[in-house]
Amino acid sequence: MDMNERIKRINELYHKSQGEGLTEAEKEEQARLRKEYVASVRANLRGQLENIDMIEKDGTIVNLGEKYANKKRT
């Protein structure tokens, strides 16, 4: 399932929950899809942030991905 399909399904489940309610299986699916979506957004953001280069005051260029690569990821 690609990202657009996931978002569409998350929205469908949300609207159904507001109207008639969800079954236990649908609640589990909704939670799983939301968790996958958040993980995907975090991974994309982390990838973007790891490719940022900062120019220090002394003129050196520091890649933030390399600088903070050893820090614990949450």
PLY file of the C-alpha trace (Angstrom):
ply
format ascii 1.0
element vertex 74
property float x
property float y
property float z
element edge 73
property int vertex1
property int vertex2
end_header
0.00 0.00 0.00
1.56 3.30 -1.02
1.46 6.44 1.10
-1.53 8.00 -0.68
-3.57 4.83 -0.22
-2.61 4.71 3.47
-3.67 8.32 4.00
-6.94 7.69 2.17
-7.64 4.62 4.32
-6.75 6.48 7.54
-9.21 9.19 6.56
-11.91 6.66 5.69
-11.53 5.01 9.07
-11.59 8.37 10.83
-14.83 9.40 9.13
-16.37 6.03 9.85
-15.38 6.31 13.51
-17.11 9.68 13.71
-20.28 8.35 12.10
-21.06 4.79 13.01
-18.01 3.65 14.97
-15.30 1.12 14.24
-15.02 -2.58 14.88
-12.06 -3.83 16.93
-10.33 -5.00 13.74
-10.78 -1.56 12.17
-9.46 0.16 15.31
-6.36 -2.04 15.15
-5.95 -1.30 11.44
-6.32 2.43 12.09
-3.69 2.34 14.85
-1.30 0.32 12.68
-1.73 2.65 9.68
-1.22 5.74 11.83
1.93 4.22 13.35
3.30 3.39 9.87
2.47 6.89 8.64
4.22 8.59 11.57
7.28 6.34 11.14
7.41 7.24 7.46
7.18 10.97 8.15
9.91 10.72 10.78
12.19 8.75 8.45
11.69 11.29 5.66
12.38 14.21 7.99
15.45 12.51 9.42
16.75 11.90 5.89
16.31 15.56 5.03
17.92 16.77 8.23
20.90 14.45 7.81
21.69 16.12 4.50
21.92 19.65 5.89
25.31 21.29 5.89
26.01 24.11 8.33
28.68 26.74 7.79
30.41 27.46 11.07
31.70 30.92 12.04
35.22 29.88 11.11
34.07 28.94 7.58
34.16 25.16 7.98
31.25 23.16 6.65
29.77 20.58 8.99
27.28 17.95 7.85
24.68 17.56 10.60
24.03 13.92 9.69
27.66 13.08 10.33
27.93 15.33 13.38
24.95 13.77 15.15
25.08 10.24 13.68
26.24 8.70 16.96
23.42 10.23 19.01
20.64 7.91 20.10
17.63 7.97 17.79
14.18 8.09 19.29
0 1
1 2
2 3
3 4
4 5
5 6
6 7
7 8
8 9
9 10
10 11
11 12
12 13
13 14
14 15
15 16
16 17
17 18
18 19
19 20
20 21
21 22
22 23
23 24
24 25
25 26
26 27
27 28
28 29
29 30
30 31
31 32
32 33
33 34
34 35
35 36
36 37
37 38
38 39
39 40
40 41
41 42
42 43
43 44
44 45
45 46
46 47
47 48
48 49
49 50
50 51
51 52
52 53
53 54
54 55
55 56
56 57
57 58
58 59
59 60
60 61
61 62
62 63
63 64
64 65
65 66
66 67
67 68
68 69
69 70
70 71
71 72
72 73
